[in-house]
Amino acid sequence: MRWEARALPTVEAWTGRETRALRQALRMSIRDFAENLGVSERTVSKWEAGREAVRPRPEMQAALDTVLSRAGSQVADRFISTTSRAVPQHNLVSTGYRVQSHKFIPVYTGASAAVEVVAQEAFEARHHEWMKVAVAGLHHPEGTCTAHVFACGVVVLHVMQELHLPNLAALATWRYASYEDDVPWAADQVGRLLSSPPSSDHVAPEYVLSMYVLQESAWTGDELENALRLMSLPSVLVNRRAQPGPEPVGDHVERRLLAQGFDQPSVQPFGVQGVSVGYASWAGVAYHALSPEQALMVDDLVSCEVDVQMLWAYCRHIQRQVEEGRDPTMPPEFGWRFLRAAHSRMTTARARETAQHCMMREATLVTSGLPARLTQAQAALRETAELSGRVDR
């Protein structure tokens, strides 16, 4: 941000921090501010909750410029006073860090719908060890997206975004705020890929799974280990009861957790001393390469997570049929034998798989609970096959 003549502020790039300062300088409620900009209250809340981590879209950057330029001198003075306040050095948790966010959003569409989707010109077949899969790029307003369409009838959207953040709480708050938009956005994207309206067997996305790859670190030693653990389970850094939306915890909480760590047995490590630091939890995965030449590649992490989320969504669909009181049925080529093979491939080390790959895969599987889901889904499909006389008892 720079200050021009006549004390009129010019914002080089609006983030949630400046947006909140402008609204407060105008002395507007979130509702009135949203109406003035022509956006929803939820959008404004997401900006403000994300603070420095969230940047509105280019058209909204221009709209915010206009609102500020038309404000009176008193509003400008209040805005300058808020945004130019220096933050005491002892309150800073870190000097900032850079992280690559990967989000995985699985959607069950059904095998027949998957065939229609991959027939579209935008999709190209990609080598996969044990199943047909096609990929295509999709437009995402704040990052890049790749759609992975599996022959068994699951679409996994992989969204990648680059973030430069002041502290870990900013990442945690951004995660919660952005998830509110990710699920409906994913549903809309998958709906556009289908040639006909989804049937009752097609399921809307239910969740988003995150993976964070730390590229530039603000921590070393034990603090680095604790930072990666916190990234894998960021909910401890968010006050989810705050209104109008989740807010980051105080700096003192983050400093304490970075210095002392926190006890959470469900977080599984998979790093190699001197090479990498990695942690997985039910909420996501965090990874940092200390020695990039020896560490896992990002593509290795992404490939594993795409497979895990694909199978998780497939098993979830079978589970849903059981819970609805139906005998679960799936295409014969993706029946219980398919799940038995998937269980073996996901839980058994390959001949050329390195120790790092094994540790990463095992940590991801344990925290996802996928092996148990594969076993349950396999048993349900086999029971249906036995009842219909398609398999020997």
VEXDREN-2710 file (C-alpha; in Angstrom, 1 decimal):
% VEXDREN-2710
k/r/px/py/pz
1/MET/0.0/0.0/0.0
2/ARG/1.3/3.5/-0.8
3/TRP/0.1/7.0/0.1
4/GLU/-0.4/9.6/-2.7
5/ALA/-0.9/13.3/-2.6
6/ARG/-3.9/14.7/-0.7
7/ALA/-3.6/11.7/1.7
8/LEU/-5.8/9.6/-0.6
9/PRO/-4.8/6.0/-0.1
10/THR/-4.2/3.6/-3.0
11/VAL/-4.3/-0.1/-2.3
12/GLU/-2.0/-2.1/-4.5
13/ALA/-3.7/-5.4/-3.8
14/TRP/-6.8/-5.8/-1.7
15/THR/-6.9/-8.6/0.8
16/GLY/-9.4/-9.5/3.5
17/ARG/-7.5/-7.2/5.9
18/GLU/-7.9/-4.0/3.8
19/THR/-11.5/-5.0/2.9
20/ARG/-12.4/-5.2/6.6
21/ALA/-10.7/-1.9/7.3
22/LEU/-12.6/-0.2/4.5
23/ARG/-16.0/-1.5/5.8
24/GLN/-15.2/-0.3/9.3
25/ALA/-14.0/3.1/8.0
26/LEU/-17.3/3.4/6.2
27/ARG/-19.1/2.3/9.4
28/MET/-21.2/-0.2/7.5
29/SER/-22.5/-3.6/8.5
30/ILE/-21.5/-6.6/6.5
31/ARG/-24.9/-6.7/4.9
32/ASP/-24.8/-3.0/3.8
33/PHE/-21.2/-3.3/2.6
34/ALA/-22.1/-6.4/0.6
35/GLU/-25.1/-4.7/-1.0
36/ASN/-22.9/-1.7/-1.9
37/LEU/-20.4/-4.0/-3.7
38/GLY/-23.1/-6.2/-5.2
39/VAL/-21.9/-9.4/-3.6
40/SER/-23.3/-11.8/-0.9
41/GLU/-22.7/-11.4/2.8
42/ARG/-21.0/-14.7/2.8
43/THR/-18.4/-13.4/0.3
44/VAL/-17.6/-10.5/2.5
45/SER/-17.4/-12.7/5.6
46/LYS/-15.0/-15.0/3.7
47/TRP/-12.7/-12.1/2.7
48/GLU/-12.5/-10.8/6.2
49/ALA/-12.1/-14.2/7.9
50/GLY/-9.2/-15.0/5.5
51/ARG/-7.4/-11.7/6.2
52/GLU/-4.1/-11.5/4.3
53/ALA/-4.6/-14.9/2.8
54/VAL/-7.6/-13.9/0.7
55/ARG/-7.5/-11.7/-2.3
56/PRO/-10.8/-10.8/-4.0
57/ARG/-11.2/-11.3/-7.7
58/PRO/-9.8/-8.7/-10.2
59/GLU/-13.3/-7.2/-10.8
60/MET/-13.9/-6.9/-7.1
61/GLN/-10.4/-5.3/-6.7
62/ALA/-11.6/-2.6/-9.1
63/ALA/-14.9/-2.2/-7.3
64/LEU/-13.2/-1.8/-3.9
65/ASP/-10.9/0.8/-5.5
66/THR/-13.9/2.8/-6.7
67/VAL/-15.6/2.7/-3.2
68/LEU/-12.4/3.9/-1.6
69/SER/-11.9/6.7/-4.1
70/ARG/-15.4/8.0/-3.6
71/ALA/-15.2/8.0/0.1
72/GLY/-14.9/11.3/2.0
73/SER/-11.8/12.5/3.7
74/GLN/-13.0/11.3/7.1
75/VAL/-13.5/7.8/5.8
76/ALA/-10.0/7.9/4.1
77/ASP/-8.4/9.1/7.4
78/ARG/-10.0/6.2/9.3
79/PHE/-9.0/3.7/6.6
80/ILE/-5.4/5.0/6.7
81/SER/-5.3/4.9/10.5
82/THR/-6.4/1.3/10.6
83/THR/-4.2/-0.1/7.8
84/SER/-1.1/1.8/8.6
85/ARG/-0.9/0.8/12.3
86/ALA/2.4/-1.0/12.9
87/VAL/2.1/-4.5/14.5
88/PRO/4.4/-4.7/17.5
89/GLN/7.3/-7.1/16.7
90/HIS/6.7/-9.2/19.8
91/ASN/3.2/-10.0/18.5
92/LEU/4.4/-11.4/15.2
93/VAL/4.3/-15.2/15.1
94/SER/6.5/-15.5/12.0
95/THR/7.8/-13.4/9.1
96/GLY/5.6/-15.2/6.6
97/TYR/5.8/-18.4/4.7
98/ARG/4.8/-19.7/1.3
99/VAL/2.6/-22.8/0.9
100/GLN/1.1/-24.7/-2.0
101/SER/-2.5/-25.7/-1.2
102/HIS/-3.9/-28.8/-2.9
103/LYS/-7.6/-29.6/-2.4
104/PHE/-9.2/-32.9/-3.4
105/ILE/-13.0/-32.9/-3.9
106/PRO/-14.4/-36.4/-4.9
107/VAL/-17.8/-36.8/-6.5
108/TYR/-19.6/-40.1/-7.4
109/THR/-21.2/-39.9/-10.8
110/GLY/-21.6/-43.6/-11.8
111/ALA/-19.7/-45.6/-14.4
112/SER/-22.0/-44.8/-17.4
113/ALA/-21.7/-41.1/-16.7
114/ALA/-17.9/-41.4/-16.5
115/VAL/-17.8/-42.9/-19.9
116/GLU/-19.8/-40.0/-21.4
117/VAL/-17.5/-37.4/-19.6
118/VAL/-14.2/-38.9/-20.8
119/ALA/-15.6/-39.0/-24.4
120/GLN/-15.5/-35.2/-24.4
121/GLU/-12.7/-33.6/-26.5
122/ALA/-11.1/-31.8/-23.5
123/PHE/-10.3/-35.1/-21.8
124/GLU/-7.2/-37.2/-22.5
125/ALA/-6.3/-40.7/-21.2
126/ARG/-3.6/-40.8/-18.6
127/HIS/-1.6/-43.8/-17.6
128/HIS/-2.8/-45.4/-14.4
129/GLU/-1.5/-48.6/-12.9
130/TRP/-4.8/-50.4/-12.5
131/MET/-7.7/-48.4/-13.8
132/LYS/-8.7/-46.3/-16.8
133/VAL/-8.6/-42.6/-15.9
134/ALA/-8.9/-39.4/-18.0
135/VAL/-8.0/-35.9/-17.1
136/ALA/-8.9/-32.3/-18.2
137/GLY/-8.2/-28.8/-16.9
138/LEU/-11.2/-26.8/-15.5
139/HIS/-11.4/-23.1/-14.8
140/HIS/-11.0/-22.2/-11.2
141/PRO/-11.4/-18.5/-10.1
142/GLU/-8.4/-18.5/-7.7
143/GLY/-6.1/-21.3/-8.8
144/THR/-5.8/-24.2/-11.2
145/CYS/-8.0/-27.3/-11.3
146/THR/-7.6/-30.8/-12.9
147/ALA/-10.5/-33.2/-13.1
148/HIS/-9.6/-36.9/-12.8
149/VAL/-12.4/-39.1/-14.1
150/PHE/-12.1/-42.7/-13.2
151/ALA/-13.8/-45.5/-15.0
152/CYS/-15.5/-46.8/-11.9
153/GLY/-17.6/-43.6/-11.8
154/VAL/-15.8/-41.2/-9.5
155/VAL/-14.6/-37.7/-10.4
156/VAL/-11.9/-36.2/-8.3
157/LEU/-11.3/-32.4/-8.7
158/HIS/-7.8/-31.4/-7.7
159/VAL/-7.5/-27.7/-7.0
160/MET/-4.0/-26.1/-6.6
161/GLN/-3.5/-22.6/-5.1
162/GLU/-0.4/-20.7/-4.2
163/LEU/-0.5/-18.8/-0.8
164/HIS/1.8/-16.4/1.0
165/LEU/0.7/-16.1/4.6
166/PRO/1.8/-14.3/7.8
167/ASN/1.0/-17.2/10.2
168/LEU/-0.6/-20.6/10.5
169/ALA/-3.9/-19.3/11.9
170/ALA/-4.3/-17.4/8.6
171/LEU/-4.1/-20.7/6.7
172/ALA/-6.5/-22.4/9.0
173/THR/-9.1/-19.6/8.7
174/TRP/-8.7/-19.4/5.0
175/ARG/-9.3/-23.1/4.8
176/TYR/-12.6/-22.9/6.6
177/ALA/-13.8/-19.8/4.7
178/SER/-12.8/-21.2/1.3
179/TYR/-14.5/-24.6/1.9
180/GLU/-17.9/-22.9/1.9
181/ASP/-17.4/-22.0/-1.7
182/ASP/-15.5/-25.1/-2.8
183/VAL/-18.3/-27.6/-2.4
184/PRO/-21.0/-25.8/-4.4
185/TRP/-18.4/-24.8/-7.0
186/ALA/-17.4/-28.5/-7.4
187/ALA/-21.0/-29.5/-7.7
188/ASP/-21.5/-27.0/-10.5
189/GLN/-18.4/-28.1/-12.4
190/VAL/-19.4/-31.8/-12.3
191/GLY/-22.9/-30.9/-13.3
192/ARG/-21.5/-29.1/-16.4
193/LEU/-19.6/-32.2/-17.3
194/LEU/-22.7/-34.4/-17.3
195/SER/-24.8/-34.4/-20.5
196/SER/-28.0/-35.0/-18.5
197/PRO/-29.2/-34.0/-15.1
198/PRO/-27.8/-36.3/-12.3
199/SER/-29.9/-39.2/-11.2
200/SER/-30.7/-40.0/-7.6
201/ASP/-27.6/-42.3/-7.6
202/HIS/-25.3/-39.4/-8.5
203/VAL/-24.1/-37.7/-5.3
204/ALA/-23.1/-34.1/-4.7
205/PRO/-19.6/-33.5/-3.2
206/GLU/-19.7/-33.9/0.5
207/TYR/-16.3/-32.7/1.7
208/VAL/-12.9/-31.2/0.7
209/LEU/-9.6/-32.8/1.7
210/SER/-6.5/-30.6/1.9
211/MET/-2.8/-31.1/1.4
212/TYR/-0.3/-28.4/2.1
213/VAL/3.2/-28.4/0.6
214/LEU/5.4/-25.9/2.5
215/GLN/7.7/-24.3/0.0
216/GLU/9.3/-21.4/1.9
217/SER/9.5/-22.0/5.7
218/ALA/9.5/-19.5/8.5
219/TRP/10.5/-22.2/11.0
220/THR/13.4/-24.5/11.8
221/GLY/14.0/-27.4/14.2
222/ASP/11.2/-28.4/16.5
223/GLU/9.1/-25.4/15.4
224/LEU/9.1/-26.7/11.9
225/GLU/7.9/-30.1/13.0
226/ASN/5.1/-28.5/15.1
227/ALA/4.2/-26.2/12.2
228/LEU/3.7/-29.1/9.8
229/ARG/1.7/-31.0/12.5
230/LEU/-0.6/-27.9/12.9
231/MET/-1.0/-27.7/9.1
232/SER/-2.2/-31.2/8.9
233/LEU/-4.8/-30.5/11.7
234/PRO/-5.5/-26.8/11.4
235/SER/-8.8/-26.8/13.3
236/VAL/-6.9/-26.1/16.6
237/LEU/-6.0/-22.7/15.3
238/VAL/-9.6/-21.6/14.5
239/ASN/-12.4/-20.3/16.7
240/ARG/-15.3/-21.9/14.7
241/ARG/-18.0/-20.3/17.0
242/ALA/-17.0/-16.7/16.1
243/GLN/-19.5/-14.6/14.3
244/PRO/-20.1/-13.9/11.4
245/GLY/-17.6/-16.7/10.6
246/PRO/-14.6/-18.6/11.9
247/GLU/-11.7/-16.4/13.2
248/PRO/-8.1/-17.2/13.9
249/VAL/-7.1/-17.8/17.5
250/GLY/-4.8/-15.3/19.3
251/ASP/-1.2/-15.1/18.4
252/HIS/-0.2/-16.3/21.9
253/VAL/-2.0/-19.6/21.2
254/GLU/-0.1/-20.2/18.0
255/ARG/3.2/-19.3/19.6
256/ARG/2.6/-21.7/22.4
257/LEU/1.7/-24.6/20.1
258/LEU/4.8/-23.9/17.9
259/ALA/7.1/-23.9/20.9
260/GLN/5.5/-26.8/22.9
261/GLY/3.7/-28.8/20.3
262/PHE/0.3/-30.5/21.0
263/ASP/-0.8/-34.0/21.9
264/GLN/-2.9/-35.5/19.0
265/PRO/-2.3/-39.2/18.6
266/SER/-4.3/-39.3/15.3
267/VAL/-1.6/-37.3/13.5
268/GLN/0.8/-39.7/11.7
269/PRO/4.4/-38.7/10.8
270/PHE/6.0/-39.9/7.5
271/GLY/9.0/-37.7/7.0
272/VAL/12.6/-38.9/6.8
273/GLN/15.2/-37.3/9.0
274/GLY/17.3/-34.8/7.1
275/VAL/15.2/-35.3/3.9
276/SER/11.6/-34.3/4.7
277/VAL/9.0/-33.5/7.3
278/GLY/5.5/-34.9/6.7
279/TYR/2.4/-35.4/8.7
280/ALA/-1.1/-36.8/7.9
281/SER/-4.3/-36.6/9.8
282/TRP/-8.0/-37.2/9.1
283/ALA/-8.2/-33.5/8.1
284/GLY/-5.3/-33.4/5.6
285/VAL/-1.6/-33.8/4.8
286/ALA/1.3/-31.4/5.3
287/TYR/4.8/-31.9/3.7
288/HIS/8.1/-30.0/3.4
289/ALA/11.2/-31.2/1.5
290/LEU/14.4/-30.4/3.4
291/SER/16.4/-32.0/0.6
292/PRO/14.4/-31.6/-2.6
293/GLU/16.7/-33.9/-4.5
294/GLN/16.0/-36.8/-2.2
295/ALA/12.4/-36.0/-1.0
296/LEU/9.1/-37.1/-2.5
297/MET/7.9/-35.2/-5.5
298/VAL/4.6/-33.2/-5.2
299/ASP/3.2/-35.4/-8.0
300/ASP/3.8/-38.5/-5.8
301/LEU/1.8/-37.0/-2.9
302/VAL/-1.0/-35.8/-5.3
303/SER/-1.3/-39.2/-7.0
304/CYS/-1.7/-41.0/-3.7
305/GLU/-4.3/-38.6/-2.4
306/VAL/-6.3/-38.7/-5.7
307/ASP/-6.5/-42.5/-5.5
308/VAL/-7.4/-42.5/-1.8
309/GLN/-10.2/-40.0/-2.3
310/MET/-11.5/-41.8/-5.4
311/LEU/-11.9/-45.1/-3.5
312/TRP/-13.2/-43.3/-0.4
313/ALA/-16.0/-41.8/-2.5
314/TYR/-16.7/-45.1/-4.2
315/CYS/-17.0/-46.9/-0.9
316/ARG/-19.2/-44.1/0.5
317/HIS/-21.7/-44.6/-2.3
318/ILE/-21.9/-48.3/-1.5
319/GLN/-22.3/-47.5/2.2
320/ARG/-25.1/-45.1/1.3
321/GLN/-27.0/-47.8/-0.5
322/VAL/-26.7/-50.1/2.5
323/GLU/-27.9/-47.4/4.9
324/GLU/-30.9/-46.8/2.6
325/GLY/-31.9/-50.4/3.1
326/ARG/-30.9/-51.5/-0.4
327/ASP/-28.7/-54.3/-1.6
328/PRO/-25.8/-52.4/-3.0
329/THR/-25.2/-53.0/-6.7
330/MET/-22.3/-51.8/-8.9
331/PRO/-21.1/-52.7/-12.4
332/PRO/-19.7/-56.3/-12.4
333/GLU/-16.2/-55.1/-13.4
334/PHE/-16.2/-52.8/-10.4
335/GLY/-17.8/-55.2/-7.9
336/TRP/-16.3/-56.9/-4.8
337/ARG/-13.3/-58.4/-6.7
338/PHE/-12.4/-54.8/-7.9
339/LEU/-12.4/-53.7/-4.3
340/ARG/-10.4/-56.7/-3.1
341/ALA/-7.8/-55.8/-5.7
342/ALA/-7.9/-52.1/-4.7
343/HIS/-7.3/-53.0/-1.1
344/SER/-4.3/-55.1/-2.0
345/ARG/-2.8/-52.4/-4.3
346/MET/-3.3/-49.7/-1.7
347/THR/-2.0/-51.6/1.3
348/THR/0.9/-53.7/-0.2
349/ALA/4.2/-52.2/-1.1
350/ARG/5.3/-52.3/-4.7
351/ALA/8.6/-53.8/-5.7
352/ARG/10.1/-50.5/-6.8
353/GLU/8.5/-48.4/-4.1
354/THR/10.9/-46.5/-1.9
355/ALA/10.7/-46.4/1.9
356/GLN/9.5/-42.8/1.7
357/HIS/6.6/-43.8/-0.6
358/CYS/5.6/-46.6/1.8
359/MET/5.6/-44.3/4.8
360/MET/3.6/-41.6/3.0
361/ARG/1.0/-44.1/1.7
362/GLU/0.6/-45.9/5.0
363/ALA/0.2/-42.6/7.0
364/THR/-2.4/-41.4/4.4
365/LEU/-4.3/-44.7/4.6
366/VAL/-4.3/-45.0/8.4
367/THR/-5.6/-41.5/8.9
368/SER/-8.2/-41.7/6.1
369/GLY/-9.7/-45.0/7.4
370/LEU/-9.9/-46.3/3.8
371/PRO/-8.8/-49.9/4.4
372/ALA/-11.7/-50.5/6.7
373/ARG/-14.1/-48.9/4.3
374/LEU/-12.8/-51.1/1.4
375/THR/-13.3/-54.2/3.5
376/GLN/-16.8/-53.2/4.5
377/ALA/-17.8/-52.3/0.9
378/GLN/-16.3/-55.5/-0.5
379/ALA/-18.3/-57.6/2.0
380/ALA/-21.5/-55.8/1.2
381/LEU/-21.1/-56.3/-2.6
382/ARG/-20.1/-59.9/-2.1
383/GLU/-23.2/-60.6/0.0
384/THR/-25.4/-59.0/-2.8
385/ALA/-23.6/-61.2/-5.4
386/GLU/-24.2/-64.3/-3.3
387/LEU/-27.9/-63.5/-2.8
388/SER/-28.3/-63.1/-6.5
389/GLY/-26.5/-66.4/-7.2
390/ARG/-23.6/-64.8/-9.0
391/VAL/-20.9/-66.2/-6.7
392/ASP/-20.4/-69.4/-4.8
393/ARG/-20.9/-69.3/-1.1
END
